[in-house]
Amino acid sequence: MLMAYASVAAFFLVAIGFMLGSLLFGKLLRPNNMYAEKVETYECGEAPVGPAWFNFNPRFYIIALVYIIFDVEIAFIYPVAAVFRRWVDQGSGLFALIEIFLFVAILMLGFAYVWAKGDLNWIRAIKGDPRGAQNVSSRLRPYAPYAPRAPLAGASGGAPAGLPGRAAVAEGGAES
């Protein structure tokens, strides 16, 4: 009984021997002279900019996963579409069509969930964060509303017209 597995064991021993032999042969053959430029992070032939380890935005992963889900959907639907005419001729076309619509409906339900949860919004607010959507809108608008101002009243450093100056504050007026 155990002799039936001898060929499998021999295959594993040959594979392990080949792997160890290749590693040993490579170690003996290659040069081992390390220098700063050689151990530098490789970025497509360009000099690296910044550290190699940095915080990667997790939103990339969510968008990539949604893309992969719909890519796999096409991979599963294509074979059914290729043989659908034959299934219709055999009388099981309605069953296959219902299965495909059910499959797509489940994926659309997941897509609607991700969309409603807000995971497809590239810039989104974190619940409980008082800053809102990470102050993105403040970069798009000026800090204060734009109001045209009158030119300065002379070279004496007076306040623009319509605004109280130092003299008004000194006389007891309030500066707004």
JOHU-V680297 format. One line per field, one symbol per residue. ss: DSSP state (A for helix, B for strand, O for the rest). phi: phi as a letter, one per 20 degrees, with the letter a starting at -180 (. if undefined). A space follows every 10 residues. Layout:
ss: ???
phi: ???
//
This chain:
ss: OAAAAAAAAA AAAAAAAAAA AAAAAAAAAO OOOOOOOOOO OOBOOBOOOO OOOOOOOOAA AAAAAAAAAA AAAAAAAAAA AAAAAAAAAA OOAAAAAAAA AAAAAAAAAA AAAAAAAOOO OOOOOOOOOO OOOOOAAAAA OOOOOOOOOO OOOOOOOOOO OOOOOAAAAA OOOOOO
phi: .fffefffff ffffffffff ffffffffee fcdebgffef feclneffdn ffdbfeffff ffffffffgf ffgffeegff ffdfgffffe ndffffffff ffffffffff fffffffnfe ffdceegnef fmellffffe dffcgfcfdf ffenefnfff gndfefffff eofdee
//
